[in-house]
């Protein structure tokens, strides 16, 4: 399998790591959350690296920025969903902290990337 250009982006690597970490939590959720909160977490978590990939392939900076903004929005959705999961007792404080730190890292990288593109 050949390497894709987005795979060199640090922000994509960190977003992909976050997505995998979120997925690892889901089998431990109650079955009644399978089509509710689990589904929401899955969609938000996959949206982040997916929008980074799509934005990376856009020709104009305006288009790129739009996809990176969508990724940031999904990042905030995931942050809330994980916080809710912790407060409902579905994940531990330690699990939340691990993912919250990764969310902070991805958010920082997305913000820096957007600033660089905004100045071009």
N, C-alpha and C positions, 0 to 999 in steps of 0.2 A: 504494500500500500504506500503510495507516494505521499510525502509530507505536503500539507496545504500551507499557503502563506500565513494564514491566521494563527497557525500553531507556533509561530515564532513570537507572537505578541504575549508579553508577560501578563497583561490584563486578561487575555483569553485563558491562559494557563491557570491563573488564580480563580477565574470564574468557573472553569471546568472543574477544578478541585472542589470548590464550594458546592457545585451541583452534585457531584458524587457524594460529598459528605451529607448533604440533605437527603439524598436517596437512601443512604445507609440507615437513617433513622426510621424510615417509614414502616418497615416490617414490624416494628415494635409498637405501633399505634393500635388503638382498639379497632376492631373490624368495622364498627359503625362509622368510623372516620374515613374509611377507604375511598368513598365517593364524595367526601366533603373536604375536610381540611387536608388530607393526604393529596387529593387531586389538586387543590390550590397550591400546595407546596411544590408539587411536581411541576406544574405549569410555570410558576414564578422562577423556580430554580433553573429550569431548562431555557427559559426566555432570556436569561442574562447572557450566557455564552452564545446563544443563537443570534441574538441581536448584535453582539460584538462581531461575530462572523459576517453577518449580512452587511453591517456598517463598513467593515473593512474592505468590502468589495465594491462599494459605491464610488462613483467617479468624482462627485463634488463634495467639498467639505461640509456644505449645508446638509446634504443627504447623510453623510457619515455622522454628523453631530446628532441628527434626528434619531438614528438607530442607537447611538450611545446614550441619548437621553431616555429612550425606552428601556434600555438595559438598566439604567439607574433607577427608573421607576419600579421595575421588577425587583430590583435589589431591595428597595424599601418595602415592597409587598412581602417579600420573603422574610425580612427582618421582623415585621409585625407578626406574621404567621408563626415564626419560631418562638417569639415572645409569648404569644397566646398558647402555643403548645407547652411551653414550660409552665405557665400559670395554670394550665389544666392538668398538669402532672404527667404529660405524655413523654416529655424529655426531662433530663436532669438539668440542674443549674450548670454543671460542668459541660454537658453537651451543648447547651445554649451558648455558653461563653466561648467555646471552641468555634462554633459557627459564627457567632457575633464578631469575633476577632477577624475571621476570614471575610465577613461582609465588610468590615471596616477597611481591610486591605484592598478589596475589589473596588469599593467606593472611592478610595483615595486614588487608585490607578485610573479609574474612569474620569474622575475630576481633572487629573493632570492631563490626560489624553484630550479631553474636551478643551482645556485651556490652550494647549498647543495648537489644536485645529482652529480654534477661534481667532488666534493671532495670525493665521496665514491668509 
